[in-house]
Structure formats: structure tokens, C-alpha cells
Amino acid sequence: MSKTLILGCCSTGAKYTPMNHHATGDAMLDRICTGADIAVTEDQIAHEVEELTRLGCRYYHYHGRDPVTREQTTDNGIYRQVSLLVQRLSPDMLISFGASRNGPEVIRRIGAYGEWERVSHAELALEDGGAHFITLQAAIELQIVCDLENRVGTLTREFVDSEAFLREIERYQPSTLQEDVKMNTNSTANGNNYGRSSAAVQLTAYGQAIAARRRLHLLDEIEWVQLVRSYAMSRMAIARRDLSLAGADQLNVTLLFGFSPKLPFPESYAQFRSVVSMAKSLERDAPDGPRKRRVSITVGAAILPHHAAREVRVMDVGPDAGCPLDAIRRVVGYAAQDDSEVDVVRVGMEDTPFLLGPDGKIAPTTNVELCRVAADALDRYGVMVQTDPSGITERRAPLVRVAA
């Protein structure tokens, strides 16, 4: 049987917006970084979803955007509109919503309504315009781990896998100190603007969002943006009773290679596999313990247009071995390997809102064009795009609960 992968689209994110970019005078770079080509109106999104569905896309990740300002928003009316639109046009599509704290409109609404405003769409049922997945952990939640590091020192994988780490997180009480959140990520000028928050606020919001998903019998999803910190936060969220991540024995982990210097884009397939293996280890509560939950893996290349040319590397596996490829084609090629353990390969305007030409220059693109590039690359590697509803369900379904 041919290998299959779910083709995913991250249609819009928090980073590429008008307010997050300082004009450079480079017309092409400014157009890309302000998100000028990102679909924001209902008609634009509807056309895009229809085209993505025809290409075989069955995972659609979306951050709410105000169609007037083009900035990220927490407006649940917009999330509902998009969800119901996607459900109508593409009934088999898995819908994922982001929950970033980035951007002036989001921060302003949090100031007015509290932290729950950022993740309140987690309590929307599917029939009420919700999503199969809400990304419960990405960047801002790592404020919790940074607070823990202030007490126990720099975290390592060996420590996170130890009984000592479990003891530390059991007695950990988050700081209530409000501070400007600084995340070491690759970003546009204001793309790291997460405002002021505290570890205590983030821990509470995280737990409330997980509980809301559980009440709705919906799915848990997280993003890794800094390797060891993201891993530690995931382990903490699974183990702590006030969080209980993956309590339904299911978890989707999205690995955003290149999002930060602490999760760089891999230079080889072996590096790629080591990160995937770390994420898959979340299926067990201890490295040598029994399998407790189903962890599905989504991979993406989160590369700034400024860094596109420097991420071209010689491919080391597959039919393109020996050829220089950009990050998008390399992440697809890595995911296509028989032993990759990847379920979803995602591309889109949230991660890489550009294409790199053979001349080394960037050009604007669309979600449809990016998915077409990914689909063509998968075909070249002999991988079938998974569109069968039962096959998609099987990849995200929880395991039968295993007794401890």
C-alpha cells in the first residue's frame, strides 16, 4: 500500500499583518510581510476552501482576521462564520483554530475582557461554529516554562524525562508577576508582541481551554516552537491534574521547524526524525513505559521571507537526494519518507507566505499555490494525499484507553 499523508493548509496566522511589519522600501518584501495576499473576506475564503479541497487538502488551520484592519482578532463571530463556511463547502475538512496572543487588537481585547478572550473559541461546539482542534499551546504558554526555569535552571530533555521533573512540576506554583513577554522567535518587526502577562494567568487559561475541549468531546492540539521548552510544557500539561492535556487519550502535535532559533529548520532527515521522535514519545508517560495515548504529528516550515534563500539545502533522502531544495519542499520530502511518523504536512500563508524562485528571489503566493506545490512534491515521492474520511478519522482517533 502506498504511503498516505493528510495535506494541510495554515491559511493565516498572527505574524504577517500590517501592524506587525515596518516598511522597508522593498515592495515585494513589504507586500508579503503585511499579509496583503491573505484571504480575509468571506468570498475570498470560500473560493480558497473550494480550491484547497479540490487539491486534496483536508486540514485547515485558521487564525481569525478582521477583514477591515487585516489584523488578528479574537472575534468569535468571525471564527463561527469561517467554521460554518468550511463545514458547508468541505464537510470532511478537519478544522483547526489558532489562539495566539499576538497583535494590537488581540492584546486590546484581552485588556478589556480578560485572558479567556484569547481562547474563548475553545468552548464553541462544531455545530455552533467551533473547530475540531484549538491550538492550546504555542508560544505564549512557554512563559510558564520560562518561569519554571527561573527556579530549577535550564531544562534539558534528560531532566524533563526524569522523576525529578515530575516532582518539580507537581509542587510548581506559577508566578503572578505581570511582565512583558519576550519570546525568542524568528519574526517580523512586531511579530513577537505578546503584551504583558504572568505565568499564573497563562496556566489558568491553558487549563480552562483544555477543560472546555473535554466538555465538548473535541480534540487537543499543541504547537512546538522551541524544542526543549515546548517538550517540557507538553510533559507538564499532560502530568499536572489541573491541566490534564490529552485526557481523551489523543493529542495532535504541530512541529513548526524554523519558527525560532531553538527549533531551527533541520539540515538533514536525521535531525528531522529526532524531533518527530521526541514528539511521538509523548505517547508514553515515561520513555520506557506503556503507550497511553495516540499522538499524531503535523509538520510545517515556518520560514521568514528574509531567511528563505539561506534555508536552501541539499536534500539527503528520496528522489531529490543531492539536489538543493527550499524549506517547503524539504519538509514535504522529509514527511514523505516511509519511517517519518508524520500524519499531516502543512503549508500556507501563516508559515511561508512566499515562493522562492530558481533565481533565489522571493515572490508572493497564495494558500492554493502552496498546497499545489506540496501536492506535486508528494506525488513525486509516491505519496498519496489522504482524502478518505475513514482514513482521516483513523489517524486522529484516540486509542482505546490503556490501564496504568
TISE-997246 format. One record per residue (C-alpha): x, y, z. Coordinates in steps of 0.2 Angstrom, whole numbers. Layout:
! residues N
MARTI      X      Y      Z
MARTI      X      Y      Z
...
! end
This chain:
! residues 404
MARTI      X      Y      Z
MARTI      0      0      0
MARTI      6     17     -4
MARTI     11     29     10
MARTI     -3     42     13
MARTI     -2     59     22
MARTI    -15     72     26
MARTI    -12     88     16
MARTI    -14    103     27
MARTI    -16    122     25
MARTI    -12    135     38
MARTI    -22    149     30
MARTI    -17    164     40
MARTI     -8    167     56
MARTI     -3    180     69
MARTI     13    186     61
MARTI     11    193     44
MARTI     -1    208     47
MARTI      0    227     43
MARTI      4    232     61
MARTI     17    219     63
MARTI     28    225     49
MARTI     39    240     47
MARTI     40    246     29
MARTI     57    243     22
MARTI     55    251      5
MARTI     57    234     -3
MARTI     39    232    -12
MARTI     40    213    -13
MARTI     45    210      5
MARTI     33    223     12
MARTI     18    215      2
MARTI     22    198      9
MARTI     26    203     27
MARTI     10    214     28
MARTI     -1    199     23
MARTI     -8    209      8
MARTI    -12    192     -1
MARTI    -20    183     13
MARTI    -39    179     10
MARTI    -49    189     23
MARTI    -67    191     16
MARTI    -80    178     16
MARTI    -80    177     -3
MARTI    -61    175     -3
MARTI    -60    162     10
MARTI    -75    152      1
MARTI    -66    152    -15
MARTI    -49    147     -7
MARTI    -58    132      3
MARTI    -66    126    -13
MARTI    -49    126    -22
MARTI    -40    118     -7
MARTI    -52    104     -6
MARTI    -50    100    -25
MARTI    -31     99    -22
MARTI    -35     86     -8
MARTI    -32     97      7
MARTI    -41     90     22
MARTI    -34    100     37
MARTI    -37    119     38
MARTI    -29    130     51
MARTI    -35    147     54
MARTI    -32    162     65
MARTI    -47    175     65
MARTI    -43    191     55
MARTI    -53    207     55
MARTI    -57    209     36
MARTI    -56    228     38
MARTI    -40    230     48
MARTI    -32    213     42
MARTI    -26    211     60
MARTI    -28    195     70
MARTI    -44    196     80
MARTI    -52    186     94
MARTI    -70    190     87
MARTI    -79    173     89
MARTI    -92    180     76
MARTI    -78    178     63
MARTI    -72    161     69
MARTI    -90    155     68
MARTI    -93    162     51
MARTI    -77    153     44
MARTI    -80    137     53
MARTI    -98    135     46
MARTI    -92    140     29
MARTI    -79    127     29
MARTI    -91    114     36
MARTI   -103    118     22
MARTI    -91    118      7
MARTI    -79    104     13
MARTI    -88     93     25
MARTI    -73     81     28
MARTI    -61     95     32
MARTI    -53     95     49
MARTI    -54    112     56
MARTI    -41    120     67
MARTI    -41    137     75
MARTI    -26    146     82
MARTI    -26    155     99
MARTI    -11    167     98
MARTI     -9    182    110
MARTI      0    192     96
MARTI     -6    209     89
MARTI    -13    225     95
MARTI    -31    220     93
MARTI    -29    204    102
MARTI    -20    212    116
MARTI    -33    227    117
MARTI    -47    214    119
MARTI    -38    204    132
MARTI    -36    221    142
MARTI    -55    224    141
MARTI    -61    206    144
MARTI    -48    196    152
MARTI    -36    182    146
MARTI    -50    170    142
MARTI    -55    181    127
MARTI    -40    174    118
MARTI    -46    156    119
MARTI    -64    158    121
MARTI    -67    149    104
MARTI    -62    133    113
MARTI    -79    131    120
MARTI    -88    133    104
MARTI    -96    116     98
MARTI    -94    111     80
MARTI   -112    114     76
MARTI   -110    132     83
MARTI    -95    137     73
MARTI    -81    129     83
MARTI    -67    118     77
MARTI    -61    100     79
MARTI    -44    107     86
MARTI    -39    123     95
MARTI    -21    126     97
MARTI    -20    126    116
MARTI     -1    128    117
MARTI     10    138    106
MARTI     22    152    111
MARTI     14    162    125
MARTI     11    147    136
MARTI     30    145    136
MARTI     30    159    149
MARTI     26    145    161
MARTI     41    135    157
MARTI     52    151    157
MARTI     45    154    175
MARTI     49    136    180
MARTI     67    138    173
MARTI     70    153    184
MARTI     68    141    199
MARTI     76    125    193
MARTI     88    130    179
MARTI     89    127    161
MARTI     79    112    156
MARTI     86     98    146
MARTI     77     83    139
MARTI     85     71    151
MARTI     79     81    166
MARTI     61     83    158
MARTI     61     64    156
MARTI     66     61    174
MARTI     56     58    190
MARTI     64     74    197
MARTI     55     84    184
MARTI     38     76    189
MARTI     41     81    207
MARTI     46     99    202
MARTI     30    102    191
MARTI     19     94    205
MARTI     24    107    218
MARTI     27    121    205
MARTI     16    137    209
MARTI     16    149    194
MARTI     22    167    197
MARTI      9    181    197
MARTI     21    194    192
MARTI     15    203    176
MARTI     29    206    164
MARTI     32    210    146
MARTI     33    193    137
MARTI     49    191    127
MARTI     49    175    116
MARTI     65    171    106
MARTI     57    168     89
MARTI     60    172     71
MARTI     48    186     67
MARTI     43    201     59
MARTI     46    218     67
MARTI     31    217     80
MARTI     28    198     77
MARTI     34    195     95
MARTI     22    207    103
MARTI     13    196    116
MARTI     10    211    128
MARTI     11    209    147
MARTI      6    193    156
MARTI     10    181    170
MARTI     14    163    171
MARTI     -1    161    183
MARTI    -13    169    170
MARTI     -7    158    156
MARTI     -8    142    167
MARTI    -26    146    171
MARTI    -31    150    153
MARTI    -22    134    147
MARTI    -32    123    160
MARTI    -49    132    156
MARTI    -46    129    137
MARTI    -42    110    140
MARTI    -57    108    151
MARTI    -68    117    138
MARTI    -62    105    124
MARTI    -66     90    136
MARTI    -84     95    139
MARTI    -87     96    120
MARTI    -78     79    117
MARTI    -67     88    105
MARTI    -48     86    101
MARTI    -32     93    109
MARTI    -19    101     98
MARTI     -2    110    103
MARTI     12    118     93
MARTI     30    116     96
MARTI     40    132     93
MARTI     55    130    105
MARTI     61    112    106
MARTI     65    108    124
MARTI     54    121    131
MARTI     39    115    121
MARTI     43     97    125
MARTI     44    102    144
MARTI     27    112    143
MARTI     19     97    135
MARTI     25     85    148
MARTI     19     97    162
MARTI      2     99    154
MARTI      0     80    152
MARTI      5     76    170
MARTI     -2     90    180
MARTI    -20     86    186
MARTI    -25    105    184
MARTI    -22    103    166
MARTI    -23     85    160
MARTI    -19     88    142
MARTI    -23     73    131
MARTI    -35     67    144
MARTI    -45     59    130
MARTI    -30     49    125
MARTI    -27     59    110
MARTI    -15     74    105
MARTI    -10     82     89
MARTI      7     90     89
MARTI     12    103     76
MARTI     31    105     74
MARTI     35    122     67
MARTI     53    120     60
MARTI     61    137     59
MARTI     49    146     70
MARTI     63    150     82
MARTI     82    148     84
MARTI     78    135     97
MARTI     68    125     84
MARTI     78    128     68
MARTI     74    120     52
MARTI     83    103     51
MARTI     98    102     40
MARTI     96     83     37
MARTI     82     70     38
MARTI     91     63     54
MARTI     88     79     63
MARTI     70     80     57
MARTI     67     62     63
MARTI     75     66     80
MARTI     62     80     83
MARTI     47     69     77
MARTI     53     55     88
MARTI     53     67    103
MARTI     36     72    100
MARTI     30     54     97
MARTI     37     50    114
MARTI     23     59    122
MARTI     13     43    119
MARTI     21     37    134
MARTI     22     45    152
MARTI     39     38    153
MARTI     52     34    140
MARTI     51     15    143
MARTI     33     15    149
MARTI     17      8    141
MARTI      8     18    127
MARTI     -5     28    134
MARTI    -12     40    120
MARTI    -12     42    102
MARTI      0     57     96
MARTI     -2     62     78
MARTI     11     73     71
MARTI      9     88     59
MARTI     25     97     52
MARTI     27    113     44
MARTI     41    125     38
MARTI     39    142     47
MARTI     52    152     37
MARTI     53    171     36
MARTI     55    178     18
MARTI     71    186     24
MARTI     78    169     28
MARTI     71    159     13
MARTI     87    159      2
MARTI     98    154     17
MARTI     87    139     21
MARTI     90    131      4
MARTI    100    114      7
MARTI    105     99     -2
MARTI     91     86      0
MARTI     98     70      8
MARTI     84     57      5
MARTI     72     52     -8
MARTI     72     55    -27
MARTI     79     73    -25
MARTI     94     67    -15
MARTI    109     78    -20
MARTI     98     92    -26
MARTI     97    109    -17
MARTI     79    112    -11
MARTI     70    126     -2
MARTI     62    123     16
MARTI     45    120      9
MARTI     50    106     -2
MARTI     62     98     10
MARTI     49     97     24
MARTI     37     89     12
MARTI     51     77      6
MARTI     55     73     24
MARTI     37     69     29
MARTI     36     58     13
MARTI     48     46     20
MARTI     41     29     25
MARTI     48     30     43
MARTI     44     48     46
MARTI     29     45     58
MARTI     21     61     51
MARTI      2     62     49
MARTI     -1     79     42
MARTI     11     90     31
MARTI      5    108     31
MARTI     10    123     21
MARTI      2    140     19
MARTI      2    159     22
MARTI      4    158     41
MARTI     21    149     39
MARTI     29    154     22
MARTI     18    166     13
MARTI     30    166     -2
MARTI     38    155    -15
MARTI     57    155    -19
MARTI     62    155    -37
MARTI     77    147    -45
MARTI     85    164    -46
MARTI     84    164    -26
MARTI     71    178    -26
MARTI     55    178    -16
MARTI     38    180    -25
MARTI     21    182    -17
MARTI      9    167    -17
MARTI     -7    160    -11
MARTI    -13    146      0
MARTI    -19    137    -15
MARTI     -2    138    -24
MARTI      7    132     -9
MARTI     -4    117     -7
MARTI     -2    113    -26
MARTI     17    114    -23
MARTI     16    102     -9
MARTI      4     90    -18
MARTI     15     89    -33
MARTI     30     86    -22
MARTI     21     72    -13
MARTI     16     64    -29
MARTI     34     65    -34
MARTI     39     55    -19
MARTI     25     42    -22
MARTI     14     48     -8
MARTI     -5     48     -9
MARTI    -14     63     -2
MARTI    -27     55     11
MARTI    -44     61      7
MARTI    -54     46     13
MARTI    -65     51     28
MARTI    -62     35     37
MARTI    -43     36     34
MARTI    -43     53     41
MARTI    -53     49     56
MARTI    -42     34     60
MARTI    -26     45     60
MARTI    -34     57     73
MARTI    -44     44     83
MARTI    -40     41    102
MARTI    -33     24    106
MARTI    -43     13    117
MARTI    -38     18    135
MARTI    -24      8    142
MARTI    -24      4    160
MARTI    -10     11    170
! end
